């Protein structure tokens, strides 16, 4: 492969494998499907959560390799724990590091866990999720590339402010201007958020999701045209992919209330924890049960046996119980957990971590608590998975691969521009690459 080939990666948060047939009908992303290669099902890493998956996409590693187990830095009884946002939180090389060492120009827009990254044009996803204020500069300085702040914040920073702020509007204002003003980077990764929001709020196959896909198609058209006008279109590989799928939620379980009722959590009259033996963190469609003292083997056995009883109780919507050794062996997952629980594949369950409310099986819709009709965080082999399709000079036309793992995407995309990511868990998907 020649050294002048480029990547333009367009990531749609919550792009599902089932979206492919609809995308075929769209004029711009549909062209990529018609002229390129498709991987129908891409299994995310575990958990199929946004930040861990984004890190897998650029490192080729599971959590044990890249070190980001969750969106948040989980703390017991803290529903406002800080989120991972710094490149220094990632404990291995990314595709951008390989590219930099090879002398390639790089760009990353709205990518999580990339604050302060050594990327030529970097504007990370770093303003807090619930922020509605009008002073976002403290979040950007030292985290985004200064030249991008200087050139574009004065006219596009407004998209990051207030109750109606939109990261997608900001991203799509920045992306074509960067290609025009600085020249097309060799690697350009552009992340879009709004499809995920539509599915959380309305369900997996809601009309709002398909309308959002139409909007993303028009956004992709802008990026294509920017490359055509100001870049190197003939040498560009266009890649469209997702970070995880979604499942419609059938059950909600407040697992910490169940642990409290079983005596593993003690609370005061205000429902504040005064002591615990086991606590459950939420990754939405799975729960992580953490022991306060993992060395207490007797207590660990009690908690494990309790979880197995719940799994075997037809009235309780738990279908899977795994130990930390099992999830490490099967999925490369490490984190603040001793056991992992999930619902059944037929009856997807969301696990709440708050102690608010009075009923284990109802969600308290109080201020500050997030409510979804669909979500993710489930085991990677469960549908709905995500997908990957690409076209360009490095891609064989017409190849369809039924299934692969997300950790194989990074070394494959690296190979498209002549890079060898030889220190990751994934491998190159040779079948889709042109000679």
Secondary structure, 3 states (H helix, E strand, C coil): CCCCCEEEEEEECCCCHHHHHHHCCCCCHHHHHHHCEEEEEEECCCCCCHHHHHHHHHHCCCHHHHCCCCCECCCCCCCCCCECCEHHHCCCCCHHHHHHHCCCCEEEECCCCCECCCCCEEECCCCCCCCCCCCCHHHHCCCCCHHHHHHHHHHHHHHHCCCCCCHHHHHHHHHHHHHHHHCCCCEEEEEECHHHHHHHHHCCCCHHHHHHHHHHHHHHHHHHHHHHHHCCHHHEEEEEEECCCCEECCEEEEHHHHHHHCCCEEECCCCCEEEECEEEEECCCEEEEEECCCCCHHHHHHHHHHHHHHHHCCCCCCCEEEEHHHHHHHHCCCCCCCEEEECCCCCCEEEECCCCCCCCCCCCCCCCCCCCCEECCCCCCCCCCEEEEEECCCECCCCEEEEEECHHHHHHHHHHCCCCCCCCCCCCCHHHECC
